[in-house]
Amino acid sequence: MIITEQKPVKEIINSLKGFHNIFLVGCGECATTCKTGGKDELTRVKELLEKEGKAVVGMCIPSAPCVAVQTNQEIRKNSLVLTKAEVILVFACGLGVQSVKDNDKSGLVVLTGCNSLFGAAMDRYGNFHEKCSLCGDCVLNLTEGICPVTLCSKGLLNGPCGGVNNGKCELDTDKDCAWILIYRELEKRNKLDALRLIWPPKDFKKSGKPRKVGAVK
């Protein structure tokens, strides 16, 4: 899940300077869950923009705007309304924003109303936890499912730094040291010998940007 936050209202208004007619696009998945781009959020944004003298000519919420097929379908459904718009304001992650831009054949200006923060897992209480850095070279099989690249503040691959104190990270004393967590998991599995391995530096070529994966056939 991509975690987003809505940009401050003043920043959104400033980005719309010179535009009057606006079409809103939300996201039915991540941004709806984050309460940044669902139906309620778009309705509130519409009211705020109208108070600022803007006209919201329409809105849509693709289930997943990062999926081209879904974005295309919604754009086609709203093609007549979009002829009245000057700008599309998207409340989704950066992937959704760029997908809308790529699939809008009318060439409208596409702006974002959100900041994209990180990829996360959601716990049963509704909290979002950053768990994966999408590094392209996963080490979870070697660390009992705990990612040192993301959960260690320094991204260390060969055990904790010298600053760990009582199991806590020296950069954030409220946070458990990722390598202490890994150690405890390996200990439970009688796999502490794994810590004797020296891992080479990560191959960051695997996370070179932009990346592309071919369609699954």
Buried (B, 14 or more C-beta within 10 A) or exposed (E): BBBBEBBEEEEBBEBBEEBEBBBBBBBBBBBBBBEBBBEEBBBEBBEBBEEEEBBBBBBBBBEBBBBBEBBBBBBEEBEEBBEEBBBBBBBBBBBBBBBBBEBBEEEBBBBBBBBBBBBBEBEEEEEBEBBBBEBBEBBEEBBBEBBBBBBBBBBBBEBBBEEBEEBBBBEEEEBBBBBBBBBBBBEEEEEEEEBEEEEEEBEEEEBEEEEEEEEEE
